[in-house]
Amino acid sequence: MALPRPMPVERNGNFSEQERAAVYRAIFERRDVREKFLPTPIPDEVLARMLLAAHHAGSVGFMQPWNFVVVRKAATKRAVKGLFRKANEEAASKYKGERASLYRRLKLEGIEEAPLSLCVTCSRQRGGQQVLGRSTVRETDLYSTCCAIQNLWLAARAEGIGVGWVSILDHQALKQVLEIPKPIKVVAYLCLGYVSEFAGRPDLERAGWRSRLPLEQLVYHERWGQKK
């Protein structure tokens, strides 16, 4: 897979009104997709663009701690699906009553339906023992990897590709399936593919699991808890 070159940066750094609107559209229309995947393969050049977007995420100390394991084979997906089933049964057992019934009705992954999966990892030793900006908050390498995932997610939405984050997995078992070295940290297992449609609202909101919190409840000024 030939990787594309980054797009040239405009000298004035300004976005046009249309470009700015497109950025916000990708943010607001991004969805965690678990169903309605199409069998259409993702072309190599499109995957390369999304990975390049991920690779241009900000990282503390320019550490760039991420790696990406591309999964296409049905046998590998089948093995990962088995891990999900086991973890999901354990998760479902923690809920009672109507909440348990609702949980079991939710579609929480598209591992075998999506044409492609991506395991995103974090190499916590990358950059050596002393990484600029990481001396007081060691987890910044993990935060940086999450920034790469968000970049990929937004690029995917712009490409018309759905992404679903499968968090109900035993990462140690997943590392064995994908032969990921012991020191490497798994951060996310993502399902990617073109979809028949993007939902107008997040799945969990539509299902009645949770609602989006009002932003004004989450913003304080100068110190915790202080409103204007």
Secondary structure, DSSP 8 states (H G I E B T S, - for coil): ----------TT----HHHHHHHHHHHHH--B--S-B-S----HHHHHHHHHHHHTS--GGG---EEEEEE--HHHHHHHHHHHHHHHHHHHTT--HHHHHHHHHS----TTTSSEEEEEEE-TTTT-S--TT-SS-TTHHHHHHHHHHHHHHHHHHHTTEEEEE---S-HHHHHHHHT--TT-EEEEEEEEEEBS---SS-HHHHTTS-----GGGT--SSSTT---
